């Protein structure tokens, strides 16, 4: 496997790395499983995994390389790290929000943030939101920011109304 990306996220799962990779590649266009590495008998006294079970899954999501590791239940995802998905349309926002949030933690949804069914945090962000909250007109940017704080999934039409005043 040729690795062209200098930095790549490694996501630690208990034993769902392959399942999660397949879930994510079903959501993002231009995505695929690159390689699956399996545990062998060597080191079994350390890793405790059955020989032949999945150790890592290298996968690509729309050009971004990831590795999923089945490392056991020791570590869990938390909100300190999330992945941002930038969108151009409400249709895109709806697609990623609906797919990624399916089976996830509904209590973790706020301001475009969600937690998927594996506990991984995502931000589904319309690009126009960034332009609006960084506008040099402080009144416009603050209205948009206030509107965003009231949302779970970002609604571009409501952002536009807040921006317009």
Buried (B, 14 or more C-beta within 10 A) or exposed (E): EEEEEEEEBEBBBEEBBBBBBBBBBEBBEEBEBBEBBEBEEEEEEEBEBEEEEBBBBBBBBEEBBBBBBBBEEEEEBEEEEBBEBBBEEBEBBBBBBEBBBEEBEEEBBEBBBBBBBBBBBBBBBBEBBEEBBEBEEEEBBEBBBEBBEEBBBBBBEBBEEBBEE
